[in-house]
Amino acid sequence: MPDSLLRHSLTILAMLLPVVCCQAAEPDTDDWQQLFIEMMEDRDDGDDMSDDELQDMLDELREMAAHPFNLNHATHEQLLQLPFLSEAQADGIEAYLFRHAPMRSMGELHLIQALDWQAIRLLPHFAFIDPEEAANDSLRLLRIYAQRHNNGGTGKGGTSRGGNTFEQWQRQSQADVRSRWRQQHELTAGGSVPFYRREGDAGSYLGFPYRHWLRYDFRYGQRLRAGVVAAQEAGEPFFAGDNRWGYDHYSAYLAWQGRGAVERVVAGAYRVQLGLGLTINNGMSPSKQWARLALTRRVQALRPYTSRSQSNHLFGAGATLRLARPLHATVFAAYQPVDATLNADGSIRTLLTTNPHRTPAAMQKRHAAHMATAGLSLRWAQRRWHIAVNAVLTQLDRSLQPGTGGNTGGNAYRRDQPQGKHFTNMSVSYEWRWTSGSLRGETAADGAMNMALLHILELRPWNPLTLTAIHRYYQPQHASLRGNSFGENSRLQNEHGLYLGTTWRPDSRLTLTAYADYAHFAAPRYRCPATSDAADGAVELQLTTGDWQLLTRYRLHLQQRSNTDGTMLRNELTGRLRMSARRYVGQRLELRLQMDGTRHRFDGHTHLGAGATAAATYKTALCQLTAQTSYFHTDDYDSRLYVYEPALPYLGGFPAYYDHGLRALLQAQTKMGRHITLMARYALTHYFNRNTIGTGLQAIHSDTASDLDLQLCWQW
């Protein structure tokens, strides 16, 4: 290692020492973050979840972790808000509480057969057990009483003469939690400082090379939440140029949880998800690794959007109304500017979702168009089934004209992309659940009656085994600007596929999951000017024994695309192998070792990549410290590796490792007094081959790239 690099590293470590040694109470940990990402990691190509989608999901989970709920009082809806719990697992928790409530410790989660080790590890971060409830069995007796009255003694679901339904009791059982209303304020400031010069820093970027942001969040009990966010990406102008008002991005949100006829109201920035997402879904698209969990759970139709990302949300207002006991209505409307690339005639060529405004060209695309969205959903729900009718209208102030190409090559894949100013999407979504399985589906159509269908069948022939089948059919001409759901493509069009998956859990220590997926594309797609196919499969084994957690996963992905000369289709085959071991040494130390390998073959050429990662987390009553080092060596970008990295809240992503180098990071977290939390993260990448310098971020002008992230959170 060069002397300059050594001196640089020692300087940064000296800066972090005051943070590490600062006296504080035991901080809240984010070790759930890695467990969650490992559940859904599925990033072999550009159609998988983006860093913004991943970060939005992690932000949402951090909010849940910061405000856990009492597990003994949990409702079915609360449990299903956690994306790592399936419908069957939520049912298993409720069944256990019905028989044995109150739970006296989180150790009882091991007695619930429906839970795997990941759910057992994750759930304590989002729920708690009230020790005051351990002295009596009143909760169990009340559940039995409420369940009997709810079933009317027949098991068919009814209402007692006194009106004490199980749903009413669940609301009453949380009255003690809601009665403890109090105001909560949180002000967070964060920033990132690069210790290297990017290619654009020489003059093409309009602003300083620093990323920084502010966020204020206010809560009043569990009923009211409001906040504002201001964010600035590196290279964007600050109080200059087109950003004369300061930050490049401002956002505000408000959510009110009501009672009676008005169940929920959102305003400002918010998300919408109806059905399975064929008409509108501002959440994260489910990857194949965790499709069963993502598609078989119910989520709130309206949620506030609290992330600093500028994409994938609405700005306006919406409400969920209870018109009758089984009938709910969700209405929403939004109007917002969008980034776009324009054609010479002023029409829209491409709608952009991620576009940092660093250069004059990017500034010209900023807010180049405006989009209006309105929607309505009517949902009739019973305990075992529901049906909903959904409609979404979208209008642009400029005509969307992505361009067309010939039958081969060029822009042939663009000819079926959505065109025009006005877009209408309608669907019927439905679900039927029974003791050993469930069937969910959605049938959608656009204004020209081009169809999109998605159906999920889940069977549990016996408790250790779960079988899942997912069928989708999206016509090539189907147009849905706001739709986002399961598939090989990033758009809900031009795909016909079948997914088969299984999860086998013979005991709480061993879990085997596997899936196979096939998709056919009848029309051209990106880098593929003719009819093509894709296949995907993976198998994963997880073993927990004592203090050890072992994981082995292999994934093989095949897709067809044009060869280098563009004369014929070739098979592109990518295989990825991961083996990891994690050990908990007492209550303070966690150790992890991970090996990754990839093999990419296309057009007669084979490229390999390999990497090794070692990480350790040490927690005391004073602080928490995490250190991680990764060595990687890949032939090119196609053989890149994806390795989880700890990150500060609301920052970071899922970086790609390629070339030949070493990645190291150090992260510290501590509380300064009762209300202030200080976090710092330093990451360094050193490349051994100067001829192929690059990072997962941007081109650099030296062998070494490093960043320092700082975050200060004040809660009162």
Steps between C-alpha positions, in 0.01 A plus 500: 500500500648841405615731779249766395216252529621389844526859625158577360342201673662580836373857479143389449520240777623769735197709407273209591659422838305767691180352358592145595611584852220740587305384804139410426222259564473189287391614153229356285661262254429445134605138479150425366603684183741234379260216584223668305717571195622140494137387480429694182838532332445446129708732288629323191384757246362847455138388539548428868428748777688828480702655779225759547239226542720315746575815696131594514414159642778523759384849598149368555632215715711739706185695578331180616804403709501842663133457601447130588159360596393274787501147358235380747260762364600473132227494239519304178546823305791608721681171448456517124659845486831320561621392154689197631181338639271300273127458550559148636757626750266775620228237542744283698581784740130576552421133557772475765378816674143371490607189695780630722483881532658689652847417372753543777816529291619507140642154555149363447532586130700176464183311596304637203554248223403737220799729571841441346826614658504824300158603625599402855812717476324796337175522697653619833626813322144603412294371794537475878355309795353700789626336822198628691279261303689190613322477834163375377328324213236763438607553140456133413158488663388816323618364165308177555189695601529738206569220252195300614275801466655592168428152363154496652573153636492356147844587369349684204572850622227710655419761758384447854186670627719731702700593190833372644659382176860387490587808294340727760690327778827546312435872483406509869808299601719779364314779675764511774766558236306769316408670828868570568512767234801720509679730264819373342740717301797383297746723316766326293789651304736296286775549249766325297850632424706335220878492538564461128428692183226376270522547128226763508658698784748651253237741376199330344311472832302804605546465875724384779600130527315457832172324567290625791140498617262598782189330632247598766236251616215563744268242657203537726442156644399252231246729338693786340829520315651788303841600374718675244807381307769699319767313303801587285700254289871544440571739214161674505496881543413631846352852532622557145377475144164329468515407872494857627270388785762264641453126473430324174217295651236596756218278619233500771258237626205464736308190610204474735363172628133555563208315649155414378420599143838662429769240552805673354593831339831585331620823345819625343735220391344155527494153352216297355471127444180343370457126458815333372630820346380464140327839501719688749778407741744754643664238719786268417455247220529148644810309397488126442695426817218631719202497263296267724522737795444818299201379300308308765470774760267796524624857538334833563385662178624845608826570683701818557822526300785599733805419289737758353482337157326708233339213310221245537240691698198727458453855624144595583243352738306180559264335747366157593133505603290233667164509322367192678645229721635291207523780240797740477574772246840651422519822300810700411622775269844641422673757280877527479789590270703216349842484336495414132711483186325695223488448126570782256128572465455543878343160563634263766744234391575348842361553850791496745480353850859554620671810364743693726504862384877546487558625147335757272358215289342340808358836607326532164320170567401605852124550531467505122147359522212471745286200587153485656370180659162410649366169621215318672479157662193328647583199715255249653681294762406207720723294727582239235456688173487838340434655161590850381437715193781745421532786251792737438510795258832659398548808286816672371524862388720388208446206269711195578668388175784254574567442128478192285747293304507235237424134545861428593764694685483868584206601717271209416438436869352851534213454257268347760589736784221729630423797275271800529380739771212313664527158663222299662556185703230286661517172687318254719707350783388210716613262772372181658668346802448166666677304770766343279550765233386807314427625149559862402467664164446814301366549149576840349436683173609833357285740302545296181404179686850355487515250784733425791435204732682382811398206723668347805410161644653401835450156652607363838430125482660473843668750729868452400430534125375796297445487123456813288400546135492843332362545149515831315391604155566857384406582141770681297279808450384530862569856624530577872711798607445442873484119506779301663489132588662161458683410180823466307441830321504838670173587321167320530490405133631243253536208742344160556655300782462241772679490835510192724649521848517302820604552858568198720562547870522166681592677827585845627870454418486396134334676205525400134360730233509459122329645197495466122364762262444513124395802293423546131508836321294513182624844389846663491653621825811693594812346336278233346330590167298179460290250694704369793491304824650510849539244778600539860552267793649504848541277804585616851576311821502665843613322814499630857686299761594644836664839445564430132290596198609350166370588154569361153328634188547443128312681225511438124348760267465459122371758256530554127639813335674608182862406450775758461437537125121517542448216250342232721378418849736345750444356846638711784561280803587635846562281803547632853615309807498622859612329818491680834546418865395716791575446867377681810754507780302582810279808485763744375694359207375385161738356238424436132700341219369492144625365166352607165560376149351577159535353152373687194495346152385671180582471131779248561673702771516406868570747781554415865482690825573414862499678832537445873351709780572503874296711741474548875257696717574574864238645734543626853302720733699794361499461124475279195783449253490313168800420280488327160760414236439357153748378239367469145644402165281491188579486130256776405174670595290204380663282766440758775417409860238642735593502869295640785655798676382654828379854443371791702124550505363663184838474323683240296391235258615164369831566320638286219857371532698453180864528386771397748508668837441518873203657673506588871261688724461599862171610654437632850183601681450651843252703701608829649270538795137393481389672182789528253640216291821543301599259223803492274608275214827498310541285188809459284554322167850432370559367146807294415471538122537863398410425137139413589418753769131519585255481785137412535443874528691699238836522325786629717848636441699291748544146623309574820151631566363564848198667658406617847130499595378679811153513649359674805154420633325701771187351657283665763 
